[in-house]
């Protein structure tokens, strides 16, 4: 899972280099918001893996609903665009979305690990 997230980080970086410098400021602000949300979800999910926190894991999972609502609007804006840079822009946006969703998978793994540890302790 972490490798997939890393692959998408690389795609975001590479795709960003291909973007037209004249991106609509409102669209750029929406992308930055989505990126910030995806990173926050990742940070909570990764923290939950490290510290075994149900709260961090649940925060990551709960945040995906707000992310998806904003992300859907970003996708709608992309569908109306035309031009050479749209493909690179769509790739960057897609990778931001995948990063957020893979991060919730990490949070679910953390929850499973904490539950398994608790179960193991209870059996002893």
C-alpha angles and dihedrals in degrees: 000000000000090000091054091050089049090050090054091048087056091048091050091051094046093043092049089061089058096050121115109250090225098073114153107264092228091053091047090051090051090050091049091050091050091047092050091049092048091051091049090052090049092047092052093045094048092046089053089054091051100042103026092237119165088193094058091046093048091047089055093048094044092050093060093078093059090043092052093050092054092039092054090056089050090052091051090053090052093051091061094051127099133189143075098294097053094090093054091044092051090051092053092048092047091052091050089054094047091049091056093047095045087051091059087053087056090051090053090051089052091051091050091050093050091047092049091050091049091049091049092050092048091053093055 
